[in-house]
Amino acid sequence: MITPYALGMAFSVALGAVVGSFLNVVIHRVPRGESIVRPASRCPGCGRGIRPLENVPILSWLALRGRCRGCDQAISWRYPAIEGACAVLFGALFAVIGPTPMLPVWMLFAAGLLAASVIDFEHQWIPDSISLGGLAVGLVLVPAVAWFEGAPYLPALLSSLLGAVVGGGMLWSVGFLHARVSVAMGREFDHWPGEGEPIPRPASLDYWTWFPGLGFGDVKLLAMIGAFLGPVRVVETVVAAAVAGLVLGLGFAMVRRSFEQPFGFGPAIAAGAVLVLFLGDRLGTLL
């Protein structure tokens, strides 16, 4: 006999795979400035439109043996990997949180983190549509759903607002102070402020938002995370992200056999947020 829990789990996993398929479109098109709506999915090699039965998450890639039916060009393993990762995330969220009104909110949050981390890993850039869009969604949905579940609305809203300020403010403070100390010490960086460009002055927006070694997209991503998790857990996210960044950085350097190549901090931030989301109060005993 199929239980309601099993049905809920199966639906969550299937939904995650479908959302993961959509995230593949976002990850591929948004950095290129393309619409995520039109045109319909096509093979980047031959331009052949992908038929519905060829677009079933994970299963179609396996059935096609990872190749386009039209031109036989290889289809990246990244596509089923992201679909599978999102399916696992949604299934795990259902297992931990259960069928509550907050479950769709956390699924949306996890999907945004997954898209942001992959884009940042590939392009060292986090789109505002994800970070700032997610910030707006968190400030609206989290207090509203908390109120729906019986919590007072105003404290829930203040928690989201304070979480956004603390999350973004912590990382911004680190970047800003590092930039000012670096200038005072006469340090130079290949990427900052740029060849032939002067050091940003206080009258310039770059003085407040452009820092050596830190992308402002990370600041906005942490503000988004704070809006969802609140002020206490966004601080835990920063600590967990530092540990995750060390592990991911060492792994990246070993794969590339170089410690010189830069990589985005977004995946570490996203990993820290997911750890906090799943482990909650237990995380403090592990760090």
C-alpha angles and dihedrals in degrees: 000000000000111000125214088247092056091048091049092049093048091049092048093051093046091047090050091053091050092047089047089056089054091047088057088061091048093048093049100041109032096065088051093051092244128142116262090210105049138074105029118246113294138175108265089216106052101009092236114156115249111239121224094253089051091054101059106129115260094337095071092050090052093045091050090045089234096300137108112255091219105048102007091236114156116260111219117254085227091082098062090035092060092043090051093045092052091047090053092047093051092045091049091048090053090049094050102035103026128206097324129139089255093059096085089047092054091045090054090047093051092047091053091050092050093051093045094049095050093046091048091048092053101036107017087235135102116208117236088225087070102035101036093030089051090047091056092046092050094050090051105036104037097056091039094053091042088054090047089054091053105268120129109266101220097054089047091051092047090050091054092046093047091046091054092048094046094044097048094034095055095055093038090054091052092049095044095048092045091053093049094046091046091053092047091051093046094241118166130209129195093226100036130102087349135247111307094359123121125238107273114260127214092260089060123083088223089065089066101034110028117076136168113256095003128086116215086224088073089056092052092045091054090049088055091049091050091053089057101037103031131232100299097047094044088059088051087050091057091052093046090046091055090056092043090048091055092050095044092044093053091046092049091049092050092050093047092036089226137094092197101073115095123231133188120264091212096092090054092049091049091048090051092050092049091050091051092046093053102034100035113167092005092066093077091065091054100049 
